[in-house]
């Protein structure tokens, strides 16, 4: 199976361009990768902030109840 149109590799490879599929789509793939990377960080940060806020609220409630019970 040939993805670049060559049936034989018995050619001068200096005259052969890129030898991988989807030639010319590098820019689109880089842009998609950067967008995914930024989206992942936003989602991850929101999730971690929500979890930390829940933990902080629970910890404050427990500390408050312990202080009230102590006195």
N, CA, C, O and CB atoms as a CASP TS submission, in Angstrom:
PFRMAT TS
TARGET T0000
AUTHOR 0000-0000-0000
METHOD Language model
MODEL 1
PARENT N/A
ATOM      1  N   UNK     1       0.841  -1.181   0.000  1.00  0.00           N
ATOM      2  CA  UNK     1       0.000   0.000   0.000  1.00  0.00           C
ATOM      3  C   UNK     1       0.885   1.243   0.000  1.00  0.00           C
ATOM      4  O   UNK     1       1.810   1.348   0.806  1.00  0.00           O
ATOM      5  CB  UNK     1      -0.957  -0.001   1.218  1.00  0.00           C
ATOM      6  N   UNK     2       0.615   2.149  -0.870  1.00  0.00           N
ATOM      7  CA  UNK     2       1.412   3.353  -0.979  1.00  0.00           C
ATOM      8  C   UNK     2       0.564   4.563  -0.620  1.00  0.00           C
ATOM      9  O   UNK     2      -0.492   4.790  -1.210  1.00  0.00           O
ATOM     10  CB  UNK     2       1.993   3.496  -2.393  1.00  0.00           C
ATOM     11  N   UNK     3       1.030   5.333   0.347  1.00  0.00           N
ATOM     12  CA  UNK     3       0.285   6.528   0.748  1.00  0.00           C
ATOM     13  C   UNK     3       0.795   7.781   0.038  1.00  0.00           C
ATOM     14  O   UNK     3       0.166   8.837   0.107  1.00  0.00           O
ATOM     15  CB  UNK     3       0.372   6.718   2.259  1.00  0.00           C
ATOM     16  N   UNK     4       1.936   7.663  -0.643  1.00  0.00           N
ATOM     17  CA  UNK     4       2.498   8.846  -1.293  1.00  0.00           C
ATOM     18  C   UNK     4       2.625   8.694  -2.796  1.00  0.00           C
ATOM     19  O   UNK     4       3.131   9.595  -3.465  1.00  0.00           O
ATOM     20  CB  UNK     4       3.842   9.157  -0.713  1.00  0.00           C
ATOM     21  N   UNK     5       2.179   7.579  -3.338  1.00  0.00           N
ATOM     22  CA  UNK     5       2.205   7.405  -4.772  1.00  0.00           C
ATOM     23  C   UNK     5       3.430   6.707  -5.324  1.00  0.00           C
ATOM     24  O   UNK     5       3.577   6.625  -6.544  1.00  0.00           O
ATOM     25  CB  UNK     5       2.084   8.699  -5.402  1.00  0.00           C
ATOM     26  N   UNK     6       4.317   6.201  -4.481  1.00  0.00           N
ATOM     27  CA  UNK     6       5.505   5.481  -4.937  1.00  0.00           C
ATOM     28  C   UNK     6       5.256   3.987  -4.806  1.00  0.00           C
ATOM     29  O   UNK     6       4.790   3.511  -3.771  1.00  0.00           O
ATOM     30  CB  UNK     6       6.765   5.904  -4.128  1.00  0.00           C
ATOM     31  N   UNK     7       5.568   3.263  -5.850  1.00  0.00           N
ATOM     32  CA  UNK     7       5.445   1.812  -5.808  1.00  0.00           C
ATOM     33  C   UNK     7       6.762   1.151  -5.426  1.00  0.00           C
ATOM     34  O   UNK     7       6.777  -0.008  -5.011  1.00  0.00           O
ATOM     35  CB  UNK     7       4.971   1.285  -7.152  1.00  0.00           C
ATOM     36  N   UNK     8       7.859   1.875  -5.561  1.00  0.00           N
ATOM     37  CA  UNK     8       9.165   1.325  -5.261  1.00  0.00           C
ATOM     38  C   UNK     8      10.009   2.397  -4.575  1.00  0.00           C
ATOM     39  O   UNK     8       9.934   3.576  -4.922  1.00  0.00           O
ATOM     40  CB  UNK     8       9.857   0.806  -6.548  1.00  0.00           C
ATOM     41  N   UNK     9      10.808   1.977  -3.601  1.00  0.00           N
ATOM     42  CA  UNK     9      11.689   2.901  -2.910  1.00  0.00           C
ATOM     43  C   UNK     9      13.044   3.017  -3.607  1.00  0.00           C
ATOM     44  O   UNK     9      13.965   3.622  -3.058  1.00  0.00           O
ATOM     45  CB  UNK     9      11.879   2.460  -1.470  1.00  0.00           C
ATOM     46  N   UNK    10      13.179   2.459  -4.784  1.00  0.00           N
ATOM     47  CA  UNK    10      14.429   2.521  -5.538  1.00  0.00           C
ATOM     48  C   UNK    10      14.486   3.837  -6.304  1.00  0.00           C
ATOM     49  O   UNK    10      14.601   3.837  -7.530  1.00  0.00           O
ATOM     50  CB  UNK    10      14.558   1.312  -6.508  1.00  0.00           C
ATOM     51  N   UNK    11      14.408   4.948  -5.596  1.00  0.00           N
ATOM     52  CA  UNK    11      14.471   6.293  -6.175  1.00  0.00           C
ATOM     53  C   UNK    11      15.453   7.097  -5.343  1.00  0.00           C
ATOM     54  O   UNK    11      15.860   6.669  -4.263  1.00  0.00           O
ATOM     55  CB  UNK    11      13.051   6.984  -6.214  1.00  0.00           C
ATOM     56  N   UNK    12      15.829   8.252  -5.843  1.00  0.00           N
ATOM     57  CA  UNK    12      16.702   9.155  -5.088  1.00  0.00           C
ATOM     58  C   UNK    12      15.858   9.837  -4.011  1.00  0.00           C
ATOM     59  O   UNK    12      15.008  10.671  -4.323  1.00  0.00           O
ATOM     60  CB  UNK    12      17.388  10.217  -6.032  1.00  0.00           C
ATOM     61  N   UNK    13      16.091   9.486  -2.756  1.00  0.00           N
ATOM     62  CA  UNK    13      15.268  10.010  -1.668  1.00  0.00           C
ATOM     63  C   UNK    13      15.464  11.510  -1.442  1.00  0.00           C
ATOM     64  O   UNK    13      14.653  12.139  -0.763  1.00  0.00           O
ATOM     65  CB  UNK    13      15.578   9.264  -0.392  1.00  0.00           C
ATOM     66  N   UNK    14      16.519  12.084  -1.998  1.00  0.00           N
ATOM     67  CA  UNK    14      16.709  13.530  -1.891  1.00  0.00           C
ATOM     68  C   UNK    14      15.629  14.272  -2.679  1.00  0.00           C
ATOM     69  O   UNK    14      15.295  15.410  -2.350  1.00  0.00           O
ATOM     70  CB  UNK    14      18.111  13.929  -2.396  1.00  0.00           C
ATOM     71  N   UNK    15      15.087  13.639  -3.709  1.00  0.00           N
ATOM     72  CA  UNK    15      14.047  14.272  -4.515  1.00  0.00           C
ATOM     73  C   UNK    15      12.639  13.947  -4.028  1.00  0.00           C
ATOM     74  O   UNK    15      11.659  14.461  -4.567  1.00  0.00           O
ATOM     75  CB  UNK    15      14.190  13.849  -5.953  1.00  0.00           C
ATOM     76  N   UNK    16      12.539  13.102  -3.019  1.00  0.00           N
ATOM     77  CA  UNK    16      11.234  12.717  -2.473  1.00  0.00           C
ATOM     78  C   UNK    16      10.895  13.697  -1.358  1.00  0.00           C
ATOM     79  O   UNK    16      11.746  14.026  -0.533  1.00  0.00           O
ATOM     80  CB  UNK    16      11.239  11.229  -1.944  1.00  0.00           C
ATOM     81  N   UNK    17       9.684  14.150  -1.337  1.00  0.00           N
ATOM     82  CA  UNK    17       9.248  15.063  -0.277  1.00  0.00           C
ATOM     83  C   UNK    17       8.925  14.292   0.988  1.00  0.00           C
ATOM     84  O   UNK    17       9.578  13.302   1.319  1.00  0.00           O
ATOM     85  CB  UNK    17       8.025  15.877  -0.727  1.00  0.00           C
ATOM     86  N   UNK    18       7.933  14.751   1.669  1.00  0.00           N
ATOM     87  CA  UNK    18       7.518  14.095   2.904  1.00  0.00           C
ATOM     88  C   UNK    18       6.978  12.701   2.581  1.00  0.00           C
ATOM     89  O   UNK    18       6.304  12.508   1.569  1.00  0.00           O
ATOM     90  CB  UNK    18       6.447  14.943   3.649  1.00  0.00           C
ATOM     91  N   UNK    19       7.275  11.742   3.439  1.00  0.00           N
ATOM     92  CA  UNK    19       6.880  10.367   3.168  1.00  0.00           C
ATOM     93  C   UNK    19       5.903   9.857   4.228  1.00  0.00           C
ATOM     94  O   UNK    19       5.936   8.676   4.574  1.00  0.00           O
ATOM     95  CB  UNK    19       8.114   9.463   3.106  1.00  0.00           C
ATOM     96  N   UNK    20       5.056  10.709   4.736  1.00  0.00           N
ATOM     97  CA  UNK    20       4.086  10.317   5.743  1.00  0.00           C
ATOM     98  C   UNK    20       2.694  10.733   5.277  1.00  0.00           C
ATOM     99  O   UNK    20       2.561  11.618   4.431  1.00  0.00           O
ATOM    100  CB  UNK    20       4.425  10.948   7.119  1.00  0.00           C
ATOM    101  N   UNK    21       1.672  10.108   5.817  1.00  0.00           N
ATOM    102  CA  UNK    21       0.310  10.452   5.394  1.00  0.00           C
ATOM    103  C   UNK    21      -0.108  11.827   5.909  1.00  0.00           C
ATOM    104  O   UNK    21       0.503  12.364   6.833  1.00  0.00           O
ATOM    105  CB  UNK    21      -0.679   9.392   5.883  1.00  0.00           C
ATOM    106  N   UNK    22      -1.133  12.381   5.315  1.00  0.00           N
ATOM    107  CA  UNK    22      -1.705  13.682   5.683  1.00  0.00           C
ATOM    108  C   UNK    22      -0.685  14.803   5.528  1.00  0.00           C
ATOM    109  O   UNK    22      -0.566  15.661   6.402  1.00  0.00           O
ATOM    110  CB  UNK    22      -2.222  13.649   7.122  1.00  0.00           C
ATOM    111  N   UNK    23       0.034  14.797   4.444  1.00  0.00           N
ATOM    112  CA  UNK    23       1.019  15.838   4.183  1.00  0.00           C
ATOM    113  C   UNK    23       0.308  17.174   4.019  1.00  0.00           C
ATOM    114  O   UNK    23      -0.712  17.267   3.336  1.00  0.00           O
ATOM    115  CB  UNK    23       1.859  15.505   2.925  1.00  0.00           C
ATOM    116  N   UNK    24       0.844  18.184   4.639  1.00  0.00           N
ATOM    117  CA  UNK    24       0.287  19.520   4.533  1.00  0.00           C
ATOM    118  C   UNK    24      -0.725  19.855   5.610  1.00  0.00           C
ATOM    119  O   UNK    24      -1.217  20.982   5.660  1.00  0.00           O
ATOM    120  CB  UNK    24      -0.342  19.686   3.211  1.00  0.00           C
ATOM    121  N   UNK    25      -1.045  18.908   6.466  1.00  0.00           N
ATOM    122  CA  UNK    25      -2.035  19.173   7.513  1.00  0.00           C
ATOM    123  C   UNK    25      -1.371  19.441   8.869  1.00  0.00           C
ATOM    124  O   UNK    25      -2.044  19.421   9.900  1.00  0.00           O
ATOM    125  CB  UNK    25      -3.001  17.990   7.631  1.00  0.00           C
ATOM    126  N   UNK    26      -0.094  19.686   8.875  1.00  0.00           N
ATOM    127  CA  UNK    26       0.617  19.885  10.138  1.00  0.00           C
ATOM    128  C   UNK    26       0.097  21.105  10.896  1.00  0.00           C
ATOM    129  O   UNK    26      -0.082  21.056  12.113  1.00  0.00           O
ATOM    130  CB  UNK    26       2.113  20.035   9.880  1.00  0.00           C
ATOM    131  N   UNK    27      -0.142  22.186  10.181  1.00  0.00           N
ATOM    132  CA  UNK    27      -0.608  23.410  10.834  1.00  0.00           C
ATOM    133  C   UNK    27      -1.955  23.191  11.501  1.00  0.00           C
ATOM    134  O   UNK    27      -2.170  23.617  12.636  1.00  0.00           O
ATOM    135  CB  UNK    27      -0.704  24.556   9.824  1.00  0.00           C
ATOM    136  N   UNK    28      -2.854  22.533  10.803  1.00  0.00           N
ATOM    137  CA  UNK    28      -4.176  22.264  11.369  1.00  0.00           C
ATOM    138  C   UNK    28      -4.062  21.371  12.600  1.00  0.00           C
ATOM    139  O   UNK    28      -4.746  21.596  13.598  1.00  0.00           O
ATOM    140  CB  UNK    28      -5.092  21.608  10.318  1.00  0.00           C
ATOM    141  N   UNK    29      -3.204  20.365  12.531  1.00  0.00           N
ATOM    142  CA  UNK    29      -3.030  19.467  13.666  1.00  0.00           C
ATOM    143  C   UNK    29      -2.393  20.176  14.858  1.00  0.00           C
ATOM    144  O   UNK    29      -2.759  19.906  16.002  1.00  0.00           O
ATOM    145  CB  UNK    29      -2.182  18.274  13.261  1.00  0.00           C
ATOM    146  N   UNK    30      -1.456  21.069  14.608  1.00  0.00           N
ATOM    147  CA  UNK    30      -0.842  21.830  15.709  1.00  0.00           C
ATOM    148  C   UNK    30      -1.876  22.737  16.353  1.00  0.00           C
ATOM    149  O   UNK    30      -1.945  22.815  17.580  1.00  0.00           O
ATOM    150  CB  UNK    30       0.362  22.666  15.203  1.00  0.00           C
ATOM    151  N   UNK    31      -2.676  23.419  15.555  1.00  0.00           N
ATOM    152  CA  UNK    31      -3.725  24.289  16.101  1.00  0.00           C
ATOM    153  C   UNK    31      -4.720  23.470  16.921  1.00  0.00           C
ATOM    154  O   UNK    31      -5.105  23.877  18.017  1.00  0.00           O
ATOM    155  CB  UNK    31      -4.459  25.042  14.963  1.00  0.00           C
ATOM    156  N   UNK    32      -5.138  22.314  16.392  1.00  0.00           N
ATOM    157  CA  UNK    32      -6.063  21.450  17.127  1.00  0.00           C
ATOM    158  C   UNK    32      -5.428  20.962  18.430  1.00  0.00           C
ATOM    159  O   UNK    32      -6.109  20.882  19.452  1.00  0.00           O
ATOM    160  CB  UNK    32      -6.485  20.250  16.258  1.00  0.00           C
ATOM    161  N   UNK    33      -4.143  20.636  18.407  1.00  0.00           N
ATOM    162  CA  UNK    33      -3.453  20.197  19.613  1.00  0.00           C
ATOM    163  C   UNK    33      -3.372  21.294  20.670  1.00  0.00           C
ATOM    164  O   UNK    33      -3.562  21.030  21.857  1.00  0.00           O
ATOM    165  CB  UNK    33      -2.062  19.723  19.265  1.00  0.00           C
ATOM    166  N   UNK    34      -3.094  22.514  20.246  1.00  0.00           N
ATOM    167  CA  UNK    34      -3.018  23.635  21.200  1.00  0.00           C
ATOM    168  C   UNK    34      -4.390  23.929  21.786  1.00  0.00           C
ATOM    169  O   UNK    34      -4.511  24.189  22.983  1.00  0.00           O
ATOM    170  CB  UNK    34      -2.451  24.901  20.516  1.00  0.00           C
ATOM    171  N   UNK    35      -5.421  23.890  20.957  1.00  0.00           N
ATOM    172  CA  UNK    35      -6.785  24.122  21.453  1.00  0.00           C
ATOM    173  C   UNK    35      -7.159  23.041  22.457  1.00  0.00           C
ATOM    174  O   UNK    35      -7.715  23.353  23.510  1.00  0.00           O
ATOM    175  CB  UNK    35      -7.807  24.149  20.282  1.00  0.00           C
ATOM    176  N   UNK    36      -6.866  21.772  22.158  1.00  0.00           N
ATOM    177  CA  UNK    36      -7.155  20.683  23.088  1.00  0.00           C
ATOM    178  C   UNK    36      -6.387  20.864  24.393  1.00  0.00           C
ATOM    179  O   UNK    36      -6.929  20.655  25.479  1.00  0.00           O
ATOM    180  CB  UNK    36      -6.807  19.330  22.455  1.00  0.00           C
ATOM    181  N   UNK    37      -5.119  21.257  24.275  1.00  0.00           N
ATOM    182  CA  UNK    37      -4.281  21.456  25.461  1.00  0.00           C
ATOM    183  C   UNK    37      -4.860  22.546  26.363  1.00  0.00           C
ATOM    184  O   UNK    37      -4.950  22.363  27.577  1.00  0.00           O
ATOM    185  CB  UNK    37      -2.842  21.820  25.047  1.00  0.00           C
ATOM    186  N   UNK    38      -5.250  23.670  25.780  1.00  0.00           N
ATOM    187  CA  UNK    38      -5.836  24.759  26.565  1.00  0.00           C
ATOM    188  C   UNK    38      -7.171  24.338  27.172  1.00  0.00           C
ATOM    189  O   UNK    38      -7.435  24.632  28.338  1.00  0.00           O
ATOM    190  CB  UNK    38      -6.026  26.007  25.692  1.00  0.00           C
ATOM    191  N   UNK    39      -8.019  23.653  26.397  1.00  0.00           N
ATOM    192  CA  UNK    39      -9.314  23.190  26.895  1.00  0.00           C
ATOM    193  C   UNK    39      -9.113  22.249  28.081  1.00  0.00           C
ATOM    194  O   UNK    39      -9.811  22.354  29.090  1.00  0.00           O
ATOM    195  CB  UNK    39     -10.112  22.484  25.772  1.00  0.00           C
ATOM    196  N   UNK    40      -8.149  21.322  27.954  1.00  0.00           N
ATOM    197  CA  UNK    40      -7.884  20.374  29.034  1.00  0.00           C
ATOM    198  C   UNK    40      -7.486  21.101  30.316  1.00  0.00           C
ATOM    199  O   UNK    40      -7.946  20.743  31.400  1.00  0.00           O
ATOM    200  CB  UNK    40      -6.784  19.392  28.623  1.00  0.00           C
ATOM    201  N   UNK    41      -6.640  22.110  30.199  1.00  0.00           N
ATOM    202  CA  UNK    41      -6.206  22.830  31.397  1.00  0.00           C
ATOM    203  C   UNK    41      -7.354  23.596  32.029  1.00  0.00           C
ATOM    204  O   UNK    41      -7.444  23.654  33.256  1.00  0.00           O
ATOM    205  CB  UNK    41      -5.068  23.787  31.059  1.00  0.00           C
ATOM    206  N   UNK    42      -8.224  24.179  31.239  1.00  0.00           N
ATOM    207  CA  UNK    42      -9.383  24.891  31.793  1.00  0.00           C
ATOM    208  C   UNK    42     -10.295  23.914  32.531  1.00  0.00           C
ATOM    209  O   UNK    42     -10.710  24.185  33.658  1.00  0.00           O
ATOM    210  CB  UNK    42     -10.170  25.621  30.671  1.00  0.00           C
ATOM    211  N   UNK    43     -10.610  22.781  31.906  1.00  0.00           N
ATOM    212  CA  UNK    43     -11.482  21.789  32.543  1.00  0.00           C
ATOM    213  C   UNK    43     -10.832  21.229  33.800  1.00  0.00           C
ATOM    214  O   UNK    43     -11.499  21.073  34.823  1.00  0.00           O
ATOM    215  CB  UNK    43     -11.811  20.649  31.565  1.00  0.00           C
ATOM    216  N   UNK    44      -9.552  20.927  33.738  1.00  0.00           N
ATOM    217  CA  UNK    44      -8.847  20.374  34.896  1.00  0.00           C
ATOM    218  C   UNK    44      -8.825  21.383  36.050  1.00  0.00           C
ATOM    219  O   UNK    44      -9.044  21.003  37.200  1.00  0.00           O
ATOM    220  CB  UNK    44      -7.407  19.974  34.510  1.00  0.00           C
ATOM    221  N   UNK    45      -8.566  22.647  35.761  1.00  0.00           N
ATOM    222  CA  UNK    45      -8.524  23.674  36.799  1.00  0.00           C
ATOM    223  C   UNK    45      -9.892  23.861  37.439  1.00  0.00           C
ATOM    224  O   UNK    45      -9.994  23.977  38.660  1.00  0.00           O
ATOM    225  CB  UNK    45      -8.030  25.000  36.220  1.00  0.00           C
ATOM    226  N   UNK    46     -10.942  23.892  36.628  1.00  0.00           N
ATOM    227  CA  UNK    46     -12.294  24.031  37.187  1.00  0.00           C
ATOM    228  C   UNK    46     -12.640  22.854  38.084  1.00  0.00           C
ATOM    229  O   UNK    46     -13.203  23.041  39.163  1.00  0.00           O
ATOM    230  CB  UNK    46     -13.333  24.152  36.064  1.00  0.00           C
ATOM    231  N   UNK    47     -12.311  21.653  37.654  1.00  0.00           N
ATOM    232  CA  UNK    47     -12.596  20.473  38.460  1.00  0.00           C
ATOM    233  C   UNK    47     -11.834  20.468  39.773  1.00  0.00           C
ATOM    234  O   UNK    47     -12.396  20.152  40.821  1.00  0.00           O
ATOM    235  CB  UNK    47     -12.269  19.228  37.682  1.00  0.00           C
ATOM    236  N   UNK    48     -10.570  20.815  39.719  1.00  0.00           N
ATOM    237  CA  UNK    48      -9.766  20.844  40.943  1.00  0.00           C
ATOM    238  C   UNK    48     -10.234  21.945  41.885  1.00  0.00           C
ATOM    239  O   UNK    48     -10.261  21.741  43.098  1.00  0.00           O
ATOM    240  CB  UNK    48      -8.286  21.041  40.605  1.00  0.00           C
ATOM    241  N   UNK    49     -10.604  23.108  41.355  1.00  0.00           N
ATOM    242  CA  UNK    49     -11.105  24.187  42.208  1.00  0.00           C
ATOM    243  C   UNK    49     -12.407  23.789  42.887  1.00  0.00           C
ATOM    244  O   UNK    49     -12.600  24.079  44.068  1.00  0.00           O
ATOM    245  CB  UNK    49     -11.310  25.464  41.391  1.00  0.00           C
ATOM    246  N   UNK    50     -13.300  23.130  42.161  1.00  0.00           N
ATOM    247  CA  UNK    50     -14.556  22.683  42.765  1.00  0.00           C
ATOM    248  C   UNK    50     -14.286  21.674  43.873  1.00  0.00           C
ATOM    249  O   UNK    50     -14.901  21.744  44.937  1.00  0.00           O
ATOM    250  CB  UNK    50     -15.483  22.068  41.700  1.00  0.00           C
ATOM    251  N   UNK    51     -13.370  20.735  43.634  1.00  0.00           N
ATOM    252  CA  UNK    51     -13.045  19.741  44.646  1.00  0.00           C
ATOM    253  C   UNK    51     -12.412  20.399  45.874  1.00  0.00           C
ATOM    254  O   UNK    51     -12.753  20.056  47.006  1.00  0.00           O
ATOM    255  CB  UNK    51     -12.103  18.680  44.065  1.00  0.00           C
ATOM    256  N   UNK    52     -11.501  21.333  45.657  1.00  0.00           N
ATOM    257  CA  UNK    52     -10.849  22.001  46.791  1.00  0.00           C
ATOM    258  C   UNK    52     -11.840  22.856  47.589  1.00  0.00           C
ATOM    259  O   UNK    52     -11.750  22.922  48.815  1.00  0.00           O
ATOM    260  CB  UNK    52      -9.690  22.876  46.294  1.00  0.00           C
ATOM    261  N   UNK    53     -12.773  23.503  46.909  1.00  0.00           N
ATOM    262  CA  UNK    53     -13.790  24.293  47.611  1.00  0.00           C
ATOM    263  C   UNK    53     -14.683  23.395  48.456  1.00  0.00           C
ATOM    264  O   UNK    53     -15.026  23.748  49.584  1.00  0.00           O
ATOM    265  CB  UNK    53     -14.640  25.092  46.610  1.00  0.00           C
ATOM    266  N   UNK    54     -15.064  22.231  47.919  1.00  0.00           N
ATOM    267  CA  UNK    54     -15.866  21.289  48.704  1.00  0.00           C
ATOM    268  C   UNK    54     -15.098  20.795  49.919  1.00  0.00           C
ATOM    269  O   UNK    54     -15.657  20.708  51.013  1.00  0.00           O
ATOM    270  CB  UNK    54     -16.296  20.101  47.839  1.00  0.00           C
ATOM    271  N   UNK    55     -13.841  20.474  49.743  1.00  0.00           N
ATOM    272  CA  UNK    55     -13.022  20.013  50.866  1.00  0.00           C
ATOM    273  C   UNK    55     -12.850  21.120  51.908  1.00  0.00           C
ATOM    274  O   UNK    55     -12.876  20.844  53.107  1.00  0.00           O
ATOM    275  CB  UNK    55     -11.645  19.539  50.366  1.00  0.00           C
ATOM    276  N   UNK    56     -12.678  22.346  51.473  1.00  0.00           N
ATOM    277  CA  UNK    56     -12.519  23.458  52.416  1.00  0.00           C
ATOM    278  C   UNK    56     -13.800  23.687  53.206  1.00  0.00           C
ATOM    279  O   UNK    56     -13.753  23.966  54.404  1.00  0.00           O
ATOM    280  CB  UNK    56     -12.122  24.742  51.674  1.00  0.00           C
ATOM    281  N   UNK    57     -14.937  23.570  52.543  1.00  0.00           N
ATOM    282  CA  UNK    57     -16.220  23.765  53.224  1.00  0.00           C
ATOM    283  C   UNK    57     -16.433  22.668  54.262  1.00  0.00           C
ATOM    284  O   UNK    57     -16.894  22.945  55.369  1.00  0.00           O
ATOM    285  CB  UNK    57     -17.387  23.777  52.206  1.00  0.00           C
ATOM    286  N   UNK    58     -16.101  21.426  53.914  1.00  0.00           N
ATOM    287  CA  UNK    58     -16.265  20.315  54.850  1.00  0.00           C
ATOM    288  C   UNK    58     -15.313  20.476  56.035  1.00  0.00           C
ATOM    289  O   UNK    58     -15.706  20.256  57.181  1.00  0.00           O
ATOM    290  CB  UNK    58     -16.016  18.964  54.139  1.00  0.00           C
ATOM    291  N   UNK    59     -14.079  20.854  55.766  1.00  0.00           N
ATOM    292  CA  UNK    59     -13.101  21.018  56.846  1.00  0.00           C
ATOM    293  C   UNK    59     -13.525  22.134  57.790  1.00  0.00           C
ATOM    294  O   UNK    59     -13.377  21.980  59.002  1.00  0.00           O
ATOM    295  CB  UNK    59     -11.704  21.314  56.271  1.00  0.00           C
ATOM    296  N   UNK    60     -14.041  23.240  57.293  1.00  0.00           N
ATOM    297  CA  UNK    60     -14.473  24.330  58.155  1.00  0.00           C
ATOM    298  C   UNK    60     -15.649  23.898  59.020  1.00  0.00           C
ATOM    299  O   UNK    60     -15.724  24.267  60.192  1.00  0.00           O
ATOM    300  CB  UNK    60     -14.849  25.556  57.321  1.00  0.00           C
ATOM    301  N   UNK    61     -16.561  23.125  58.459  1.00  0.00           N
ATOM    302  CA  UNK    61     -17.712  22.666  59.220  1.00  0.00           C
ATOM    303  C   UNK    61     -17.260  21.735  60.341  1.00  0.00           C
ATOM    304  O   UNK    61     -17.746  21.853  61.466  1.00  0.00           O
ATOM    305  CB  UNK    61     -18.723  21.956  58.301  1.00  0.00           C
ATOM    306  N   UNK    62     -16.349  20.821  60.060  1.00  0.00           N
ATOM    307  CA  UNK    62     -15.868  19.896  61.079  1.00  0.00           C
ATOM    308  C   UNK    62     -15.113  20.643  62.180  1.00  0.00           C
ATOM    309  O   UNK    62     -15.287  20.348  63.362  1.00  0.00           O
ATOM    310  CB  UNK    62     -14.966  18.825  60.447  1.00  0.00           C
ATOM    311  N   UNK    63     -14.287  21.595  61.801  1.00  0.00           N
ATOM    312  CA  UNK    63     -13.535  22.354  62.793  1.00  0.00           C
ATOM    313  C   UNK    63     -14.476  23.184  63.661  1.00  0.00           C
ATOM    314  O   UNK    63     -14.270  23.311  64.868  1.00  0.00           O
ATOM    315  CB  UNK    63     -12.505  23.259  62.107  1.00  0.00           C
ATOM    316  N   UNK    64     -15.491  23.738  63.049  1.00  0.00           N
ATOM    317  CA  UNK    64     -16.456  24.534  63.811  1.00  0.00           C
ATOM    318  C   UNK    64     -17.216  23.662  64.796  1.00  0.00           C
ATOM    319  O   UNK    64     -17.371  24.038  65.958  1.00  0.00           O
ATOM    320  CB  UNK    64     -17.439  25.241  62.868  1.00  0.00           C
ATOM    321  N   UNK    65     -17.687  22.514  64.359  1.00  0.00           N
ATOM    322  CA  UNK    65     -18.419  21.621  65.255  1.00  0.00           C
ATOM    323  C   UNK    65     -17.528  21.134  66.389  1.00  0.00           C
ATOM    324  O   UNK    65     -17.986  21.017  67.526  1.00  0.00           O
ATOM    325  CB  UNK    65     -18.981  20.427  64.479  1.00  0.00           C
ATOM    326  N   UNK    66     -16.280  20.853  66.101  1.00  0.00           N
ATOM    327  CA  UNK    66     -15.361  20.410  67.150  1.00  0.00           C
ATOM    328  C   UNK    66     -15.114  21.511  68.171  1.00  0.00           C
ATOM    329  O   UNK    66     -15.017  21.241  69.368  1.00  0.00           O
ATOM    330  CB  UNK    66     -14.036  19.960  66.540  1.00  0.00           C
ATOM    331  N   UNK    67     -15.013  22.743  67.705  1.00  0.00           N
ATOM    332  CA  UNK    67     -14.806  23.864  68.634  1.00  0.00           C
ATOM    333  C   UNK    67     -16.037  24.096  69.494  1.00  0.00           C
ATOM    334  O   UNK    67     -15.912  24.384  70.685  1.00  0.00           O
ATOM    335  CB  UNK    67     -14.459  25.145  67.864  1.00  0.00           C
ATOM    336  N   UNK    68     -17.221  23.976  68.913  1.00  0.00           N
ATOM    337  CA  UNK    68     -18.476  24.178  69.672  1.00  0.00           C
ATOM    338  C   UNK    68     -18.626  23.070  70.714  1.00  0.00           C
ATOM    339  O   UNK    68     -18.978  23.340  71.862  1.00  0.00           O
ATOM    340  CB  UNK    68     -19.721  24.196  68.712  1.00  0.00           C
ATOM    341  N   UNK    69     -18.365  21.843  70.323  1.00  0.00           N
ATOM    342  CA  UNK    69     -18.504  20.713  71.254  1.00  0.00           C
ATOM    343  C   UNK    69     -17.480  20.800  72.382  1.00  0.00           C
ATOM    344  O   UNK    69     -17.756  20.373  73.503  1.00  0.00           O
ATOM    345  CB  UNK    69     -18.346  19.377  70.505  1.00  0.00           C
ATOM    346  N   UNK    70     -16.318  21.342  72.095  1.00  0.00           N
ATOM    347  CA  UNK    70     -15.276  21.440  73.104  1.00  0.00           C
ATOM    348  C   UNK    70     -15.674  22.402  74.222  1.00  0.00           C
ATOM    349  O   UNK    70     -15.288  22.200  75.374  1.00  0.00           O
ATOM    350  CB  UNK    70     -13.966  21.888  72.464  1.00  0.00           C
ATOM    351  N   UNK    71     -16.449  23.456  73.896  1.00  0.00           N
ATOM    352  CA  UNK    71     -16.842  24.422  74.903  1.00  0.00           C
ATOM    353  C   UNK    71     -18.264  24.167  75.314  1.00  0.00           C
ATOM    354  O   UNK    71     -18.798  24.878  76.165  1.00  0.00           O
ATOM    355  CB  UNK    71     -16.677  25.850  74.394  1.00  0.00           C
TER
END
